[in-house]
Amino acid sequence: MTQVTASALGPTWQIQVSGEIDIAASDDLLGLALTGLDQHEHVRLDLAGVTFMDSGGLGILLQIRRHAIDTGKLLTLRSLGPGTRRLLEVVGLKQLFEVEEDPAP
């Protein structure tokens, strides 16, 4: 089960995702992200709770990225888990995204 929540933090619209990012999660995530990009200067996708992402999920991230570029807004991915990080690296997409690393403990 996927949970997607959003909140405004000043000029940033932060979206927290937990569970799976796949075609079933696309409407909620895409809708919140596009709304955020239309109303804020920065959208941050916090992916710490993501347990699985498939090609549909990658497609969603690319759609959000395209909208950010088209509107001159900033999109960052935050707290990539090992599986999400590896997937983005394997398919060669990690370098397309601004990634916020968690501070070292």
C-alpha positions as CSV (number, residue, x, y, z in Angstrom):
1,M,0.0,0.0,0.0
2,T,1.3,3.4,-0.9
3,Q,0.9,6.5,1.2
4,V,1.5,10.0,-0.3
5,T,1.2,13.1,1.8
6,A,2.3,16.7,1.2
7,S,2.9,19.8,3.2
8,A,4.2,23.3,2.6
9,L,7.4,24.3,4.2
10,G,7.8,28.0,3.2
11,P,8.5,28.0,-0.5
12,T,9.0,24.2,-0.6
13,W,6.2,21.7,-1.1
14,Q,7.4,18.5,0.5
15,I,5.9,15.2,-0.5
16,Q,6.5,12.1,1.6
17,V,6.1,8.8,-0.1
18,S,6.0,5.4,1.6
19,G,5.3,2.0,0.1
20,E,5.5,1.3,-3.6
21,I,5.8,3.7,-6.4
22,D,4.2,2.1,-9.4
23,I,1.3,2.7,-11.8
24,A,-1.2,2.3,-8.9
25,A,0.4,5.2,-7.0
26,S,0.8,7.4,-10.1
27,D,-2.4,9.6,-9.8
28,D,-1.8,10.6,-6.2
29,L,1.9,11.3,-6.5
30,L,1.7,13.0,-9.9
31,G,-1.3,15.1,-8.8
32,L,0.4,16.3,-5.6
33,A,3.7,17.0,-7.4
34,L,2.2,19.0,-10.2
35,T,0.0,21.0,-7.8
36,G,3.2,21.7,-5.7
37,L,5.1,22.8,-8.8
38,D,2.3,25.1,-9.8
39,Q,2.1,26.8,-6.4
40,H,5.7,26.6,-5.0
41,E,9.2,27.3,-6.2
42,H,10.5,23.9,-5.0
43,V,9.1,20.4,-4.7
44,R,11.0,17.9,-2.5
45,L,10.1,14.2,-2.9
46,D,11.1,12.4,0.4
47,L,11.5,8.8,-0.7
48,A,12.8,7.4,2.6
49,G,9.8,5.1,3.0
50,V,9.7,3.8,-0.6
51,T,10.0,0.0,-0.5
52,F,9.7,-0.7,-4.3
53,M,9.7,1.3,-7.6
54,D,9.0,-0.1,-11.0
55,S,9.2,1.4,-14.5
56,G,5.9,3.1,-13.9
57,G,7.3,4.8,-10.9
58,L,10.3,5.9,-12.9
59,G,8.0,7.3,-15.5
60,I,6.2,9.3,-12.8
61,L,9.5,10.8,-11.6
62,L,10.4,11.8,-15.2
63,Q,7.0,13.4,-15.7
64,I,7.4,15.4,-12.6
65,R,11.0,16.4,-13.6
66,R,9.7,17.5,-17.0
67,H,7.0,19.7,-15.5
68,A,9.6,21.2,-13.1
69,I,11.9,22.1,-16.0
70,D,9.0,23.5,-18.1
71,T,7.9,25.8,-15.3
72,G,11.4,26.8,-14.1
73,K,11.0,25.2,-10.7
74,L,13.3,23.1,-8.6
75,L,12.7,19.4,-7.9
76,T,14.8,17.4,-5.5
77,L,14.7,13.8,-4.4
78,R,15.5,13.2,-0.7
79,S,16.4,10.2,1.4
80,L,16.8,7.7,-1.4
81,G,16.8,4.2,0.1
82,P,19.3,1.6,-1.3
83,G,16.8,0.0,-3.7
84,T,15.6,3.3,-5.1
85,R,19.2,4.7,-5.4
86,R,20.3,1.5,-7.2
87,L,17.4,1.5,-9.6
88,L,18.1,5.1,-10.6
89,E,21.8,4.3,-11.1
90,V,21.2,1.1,-13.1
91,V,18.9,2.8,-15.6
92,G,21.1,5.8,-15.8
93,L,18.6,8.4,-14.4
94,K,20.2,9.4,-11.1
95,Q,22.3,12.1,-12.7
96,L,19.1,13.7,-14.1
97,F,17.8,14.5,-10.6
98,E,19.0,16.9,-7.8
99,V,19.5,14.5,-4.9
100,E,19.6,15.6,-1.3
101,E,21.7,13.3,0.8
102,D,20.9,12.6,4.4
103,P,23.6,14.0,6.7
104,A,26.0,11.4,8.0
105,P,25.2,10.4,11.6
